[in-house]
Every structure is written in C-alpha cells, then in structure tokens.
C-alpha cells in the first residue's frame, strides 16, 4: 500500500472517530432534556365523527349555455326607403312607442295628404247627393199633388185626357228622379267609406317611416346607419326586454328524458371578471321538440329569477339531477382539500390517521370502505397519530 493511501485512510478514521465522539456528547445532552411522550400518555382530543355509509346519490350532469332576454325584438322596415335618422345606440334604454329610426317617407306623406283630400271631397259629395235627394223628394211630392188634382178634375170632366197624361208622366219622372237620387246618396256614402279606408291605409303606410320600440327595454344591437337603404325584412336594430332573462342550454339526447318542464335547476353564471360565479335557481320553461341532427341535443330554456346585473351573452351552466343510485358517501365537512389532493382523518383504535381519498362531490370513489369512521370538521390540533375520542355523531 502506498504512503498516499495510508494517509487517506488515516484521515477517514480520524473523521469517523470525531463524529462518534460528537454524537456521544450530544446524545446524553438530548436525553437529559424533555422526554418524548408516548402516544398512550397523550390526552385524547374530543372530535365529532361520522360513519361512511351507502346512500342514494343523484346522478348529476351539467350543460352550458348563454343567457338571453326572454323577449327580443328584431326591428325591421316595412317599406323601401332611405334612412334619415338613427336616434339611439346600443345600451340606450327605450320606452314603448319611442321613435328609434326615421325613414324618408315624404312621398308616403304626400299620398296620405292626397287620400285625406279625397276623403274630404267624398264627404262633400255626400252632402251634394243629400241635397239632390231632398230636391227630388220635393218634386215628387209636387208631382203627386198635381196628378191627384188633374185626376179629380178629369173625373169631373173638367180636365182633358191630355192633361191627365201629362200629370201622370210628370209623376213617373219625379218618382224615377227620387229613386236615382237615393242611389246616388248611397253611392256617395260608399265613396266616403272607400276614401276614408284609403286615407287610413295611406296614413298607416306613412307612419311606417317612423320605426318605434315595441316595448320597454334596452337596445342591444344597431345594424343601420343614416343614408343606408332600408328594405322590408332587413334587420335594422335589436331591442331586449330586460325584465326577464333565460338560459338556453343544449342537453344530450340520452339525458333529455331526465328533465321535465317546471323543474327547479341550479344555475351558475360566470362573473366575467374572474370572481366567484353567481348561483341562481332557474325553472325549466321549455324543452325543444326538434333534436339537433348534428349534435344530437335538445334545446332547453331555463327561466331565471329577476336579479340585478343579469346581461345577455353571459355564459352559464345548468346543473341537472338524474336518476338516484346507491353509492358510498362521506360528509362534505370531513374532506380536507389541499390543491389536487383530498384526504380524510380516519379513526383507527382511537388514533387519527390521514387517508388519501378520491371523491366526486361527496361520493367516495376510492380510499374508504363502508363502516369506516371519519372525523367531521377536525380541529387544527388533530393530526396524523393524535389520540381522539368521539364526542358526537
């Protein structure tokens, strides 16, 4: 063995000896302090326990969707005309009957005035026809009196046959004229009715130039600007009734049988600012009968309660309860969540033991067996290995 190796082994031996000497010095010092207390000598901590049991668990599932106003109106034009004014912008609150858009309806207004003038002329025609009828009635009365007088004289042979024939002809002419004036009066009245209907139609058409809000709400979208040409059937604006909202979700065809109209459904709405979601209780109002052929899903409309801050476009989730089934359950306040790890404190021979579990809500998927006793709302002083005593269940 070389001198270098000898010296190296000598240094290692000296180091080991020094460590053993230091340990011999420290261990007696530690043993002279406070002695470790055996587990059996600890004072038991009183805890509340519960037993893991089989229970009925509802098969829950959720579906996502978007919040919408219960009533949404798409404003369209009923005439072909240029847009003169757009008096509101998205976000404006409007009242029922408020003018939203003004179209160029000057030609329609002119037609309405012309129809109104025609109605006035028809009214005057009725007056003239009535005057003609009165005159014809007076002439008929005179012709009848004359005929009666000539007929009496003819009977007394004081009037010739020619005079009687003239009186009879005059009577017949007066009767015909009276009948004609009655027909003209009726025609004049009918003309007035027709003119008034035409005037009302023209006025109604002219009113289409002013597009108004159908109900009180909020303008959600504007799709037209002044100068654009508005055409019948082309959307110009959308107005939402903010007095009620609903959540529209699509549910898979295999689960639609577990949902019924009128059912109360928990709904969670995203805050949109990264904060906690808002939880509401909605009511299933409608289940679409037509299935989406591509997604194999039904549209379910859930009515939301009146709550401040609801807005269209907010994403929400509806939580549905399916058929109940038997499953192993544990109280929610017995679970301890640390990041992605979930554990419980199990009581084994009056000793608390930490046990990792896998759960879905309060349903135990792995880590516990039926009959295991767990600590509920464990005090901070209870850790793995602590002595415990059950103080309640």
Secondary structure, 3 states (H helix, E strand, C coil): CCHHHHHHHHHHHHHHHHHHHHHHHHHHHHHCCCCCCCHHHCCCEEEEEEECEEEEEEEEEEEEEEEEEEEEEEEEECCCEEEEEECCCCCCEECCCCEEEEECCHHHHHHHHHHHHHHHHHHHHHHHHHHHHHHHHHHHHHHHHHHHHHHHHHHCCCCCHHHHHHHHHHHHHHHHHHHHHHHHHHHHHHHHHHHHHHHHHHHHHHHCCEEECCCCEEEEEECCCCCCEECECCEEEEEEEEEEEEEEEEEECCCHHHCCCCCEEEEEECCCCCCCCEEEEEEEEEECCCCECCCCEEEEEEECCCCCCCCCCCEEEEEEEEEEEEEEECCHHHCEEECCEEEEEEEECCEEEEEEEEEECCEEEECCCCCCEEEECCCCCCCCCCEEEEEEC
